[in-house]
Amino acid sequence: MKILPFINKLLIHLKKPHDITKFNNLLVVSNTGLGDTLLSTPAIKSLRKSFPEQKIIFLVNKKMSTLFDKYQYVDKIILYSNGFLNLIRLVYKLRKLRIDTIFLFHSNGPQDVFFSILSGAPNILKMTHNKNHEFKSIFYNQPVDKIKHDIECKLDLIRIFKPTHIDTRMSFSNKNPTEEIVFPKNKKIIGLQIGAQDLYKIWPIKNFINLSNKLFQNNDIHIVIFGHTSYEQKIVKTYMKEFQNVSDKITNLCAKTTLEELCDAIKKIDILISNDTGTMHLAFASKIPTVCLFSPTDSKIFGPYQDLDKHIVIQKDGNFINNKPKKQRNQDAMKLITVEEVYENTLIQLTRINKCAK
């Protein structure tokens, strides 16, 4: 795969000229993580509502595909898997489908440039903030030059084609809830998403522990732990050791659910307290109230964009950490968020829920 950037430089010369009069077979691409995929769904919905006659094919990460089984806004789904041979197979599929327009809502390079050019599509649009993108000459659109919500950046790609409908709400396939995940009745269920893709986006585990101790002062609280990665499993062990005597007040779902089961569990909690990660976006799409923890990332770009009355955002100025390479960034920015303010905002959410219940 390391040779792809060099291959792409040669492929530029094979790129067909733009021709936006050709707009029949559309490929929408969001083949990375959970949050990025959900953030792409408003643009996909807007395409379908605006252009009901066009064929829309969705290229989605194989790991996320269960969220979009029988998704009503697309005609066909292609599963994306890593590896050069899989890329060649993908190119073959796309050429057979005669794709004419590709929307790269969220995709990793250099793979996206490779399959986009070789698909034969004349129109390639990519959502990017990189003004110096090495291959921007092949894109029909210009890089994003203003700070705006990620959903709006993706919608701007389809605005080029003058859509008749704009829908800003995230979505995924509706499925019947399972009976396997059950939480205690007559309790307020608070979910904790204790991890994130990058360390520097994670609120320290000792803060989650101290927050839980304060929450457990209320006997009506039951906590559910979410997570998946090996690092999250590690810090969950640290968390659970602190609460061995009250383990009945905690349901640990870290690395114990499929994606479908995670969706089901999110729908059954009352509040999610979360770092900036895919589980948070899943709660947004599911209309579940949240307390969102932002510091090195910007909530104006990645925070809630629907049902704003259901969400509380705690935003600190942790941009200083972004001056370092990702692997060198620590949790100093997230440490700016105090346990007390997360606790107080959680109480506000609980009060709102109680009022709605009455």
N, C-alpha and C positions, 0 to 999 in steps of 0.2 A: 504493500500500500504506500510505502515511502516514495515510490517512483511516480505516483499519480500526479503530483504538482508539475512534474516535467512533461508528462504526457498531456496534461491539460493545456500547457502552453502551445503545444502543437495542434491540439484540437480546436483552439480558437479559430484557426483558419478554415475549419469545417462548419463553423456556425452559420446557419441560414440567416438571411436578412430578416429583420423584424417585419411582421405583417399582421397587424391587429385586426384586419378584416377576416383573418382566419381565427375563429373563436368558437370551436365546436366540441373538440375533445380536450377537456381540461384535466390536468393533473395537479392536485393539491398535495403539498408535501409538508408533513410535520412528523419526522421520523426519529425524534430524540426522546426526551424524558416526559414524564406525566404532566407536569405543569405546563411546559411549552406546548404540548399537544392540545391540552384543554384551552390554552390561550389562543390557539388557532381556530377553534370551532366557531366563534362568531363570524369570521370571514368566510368559512365554508358554508355556514347557514345563509349568509347574505348572498353568496353566489347562487345557491340553489333557489332562493326566493326570487332573485332578480332574473335569473336565466334558467327557467324550468325546462327548456327544450335541450339545453346543452348536456352532454354527458360529462359527469364529474367522477373522476377516479381518485381515490384517497390512498396515498403511499404513507403507511404508518408503521412505526416500530412494532415488530412482532410481539414484544412484551406488553404493548398497550392495546393490542387488537381486540381483546375481549370487551373493552369499553365501547367498542364501535361495531359490535355484532348487530347486523340489521339496522345500521344507522340510517335514518330516513333522509338525510341530506346528501347522500352520495349514491352513485349507481353501482360502484364496484370498489372493492378494497384490495390493495396489493400489500403484502407483508414485507417489511424491510428487514434484512439481516446483514450483518457485517461480513466482510470477506470479499476478495477480488472476484472469485468465481460467482458469488451471489450478485455482484455488480454487473457482470456480463449477462447473467440470466435476466436481470432487471432490464437492461438495455434491450434485450431481445423482446421482452414483453411489451415495453413501451413502443417500440417500433411497429409491432403488430397492431397496437391500439391506435396508431397514427395520431399521437398526441400533437396538438398544435400550440398549446399554451400551458406553461408550467408556473405554478405559484410556489416558490420555496418559502413557506411561512416560517419554518424553523428546520434547519438542516445543517449537517456538518460538512465542511469542506475538507479535502478536495473532492470527496465522493460526489457531492451534489452537482458540481460543475461537470464532472466526467459523464454521469448518466444523463444530465440535461442536454448537453451538446449532442451526444451520440443518439439520443432519442429522435433527433431530427426536428424537434419543435422549433419553430421560428421565434416564438415569444417566450422569453424566460424572465421571470420577475423574482427578485430575492429581497426579503426583508433583512436589511443589514444597516448597522450604524457606522460601518467602516468606510469612511470617505475615500480611503486609499486602497480599497479592495482591489487585489491584483487582477481580478477578472471582471471588474464592473462594466467593461465595454460590451460584454455579452448580455447584460441585463437591460431590459426595456426601461426600467425605472431608475431613479437616482437614489443613492443611500439616504437614509433618514437623517435630517440635519437639525431636528427640533426635539426637545424633551417632551414626550407624550406617552400615554399609556401604551403598553405593548399591543393590546388589542387594537387600538387605533392605528398603530403602525402597520399591522397586518391588513386592516381594512383599507388603508390607503392604496394597497396594491390593487384591490379590485375596484376602487373608485376610478382608476384610470379608464375602466370600461363602462363608466356611467351606470352603476347599478340602480335599480328602482327601489330596492329595499336594503336598509342597513339594520342589522340585528347585532347588538353588543353583548348579548347574554351567552355565556358558555354553556355547553351541553354535552351529554354523552347518551348512549342508548339506555332507555328505561328498561329495567328488568325487575321481575318480582323479587321481593326480599326473601332471604333464606331464613329458615328457622334455627339454623345452627348457632348463630351468634345471638346470644341473649344476655342482657345486662340486668342487674337487680331492679325490681320494680320499686316505685315510691322513693327513688333516689334521683338526685341530679347527677347526670353522667357528664363528666368533664374529660375530654380527650386531650392528651399531651403528645404532640409531635416533637420529639426531643432531638431529632437529628435533621440533617440537610445534606445536600450533595457535597458541600464544601465545609470544612471545619470553621472557617471564619464567619459563616452564616449561622452557627449554632450557639444558642444561649448556653452558658456553662451548666453542666449537669448538677453541680452543687446548688445552683439557683432553682432548678426544677425541684430538687429535693426540699429546699427551704420553702418554696411555694407550696408544695404538697403538704408539708407539716402545718402550714397556716390553714390550708383548705380543710384538712382533716379535723380542725377544731369544730367544724360543722359536721354533725353525724349523718347528715343527709347527702353527703358527697361521696360519689364513687368515681374513681379515676381509671381511665383506659389509656394504656400506653401503645403508641403507634411507632412503627419504624420497620426497617427491612435490612439495611446493609450490615456487614460484619462489624463496622465501627459502632453503629447504633446498638447492635446486640451487646457489644462490650460495655457501653455506658449504661444500658438498661440493667445489666448485672449489678453495676455499682449502685444504681437507683434502688433495685429490689432488695439489696442487702440492708439498706437503711430502713426498710419497712417490713421486715420479717414478722414482726408482732402484729401487724395490721394487714397482712397480705389479702385478707378477705375483702378489703376495701379497694383492691386494685385488680384490674383485668389486664394482663400482659399479652398484647397481641403482636408484639415485635417479632417479625419473621415467622408469624404463625398464620398468615392469611394470604389467599390469592388476591389478585387485584379486584376481582368481583366481590370477594368477601370484605375487602377493605372498603369498597364503595358502600356495601350494605351496612357495615359497622359505623361508618361516618354518618349515615342517615339516621342512626339510632342514638346518637349522642346529643346532648343539649348544647354544649359549647366545645369548641376546639381552641386550644392555646397552641400556637404553632410558630416555628421558624418559617422563613421564606422558602417553601418547598412545595412539591407536587400535592401532598396531602392537604395543604392549605387551599390550593386552587380547587381541589376536589370538594372541599367544604363550601367554597364560594358557589360552585356549580350546583351543589345539593341544597343550597339555601340554609346552611347550618351556621348559626352565629359563631363568630371567632374573636379571639384576641390575637392580633398578628404582631410578631416581633421583627422589626426592621432596623438595621443600622448601617451595614456596609452597602446594602442594596436599597433602592428607592421605591417606596410604596406608591409613589405617583406613577411609576412605570409598571410595577409588578403586583401592586396591592389590589384590593377589591375594586370592582368596576360595575357591580350590580348589587342590588339590595343593600345599599350603603348603610341603611339604618340598622342592619343586622351585625355590622362589623365595627370593631374598635381597633385602630392601628396605633401602635406605639412606634414612633419613628425617631431615631437618634441620628446625629450627624457622625456617622462612622466612616465617612468617605476617605479619611486619612489612611485607612488600612489598604485601600485599593492602589496605593502607590507602589506596593510590593508585588512581586510575582505571586500567583495564586498559592503555590506550594509553600511560600514563606509567610503567608498571612495567618495570624493567630486570632484568638477570640476577644482581643482587646476592645474592638468596636462593639461587640454584643454585650460586653461587660458594662457598657454605659446604661443598659436597661436594668433597673433595680427590681428586686423581688417585690418590694412594697407597691410599686406602680402597676405591676402585672396583677398582683393580688387585688388591688383596689378596682381595677378595670374588670376583673373577673366578677367581683361582687356586683358591679354595675350591670353586667350581662345577666347575672342570676336574678337581679331585681327586675329587669326587663322581662325575662322569661316568666317569672312569677306573676307579673301584671298581665301578660298575655294569657296565662293559664286561667286567671280569674275572669 
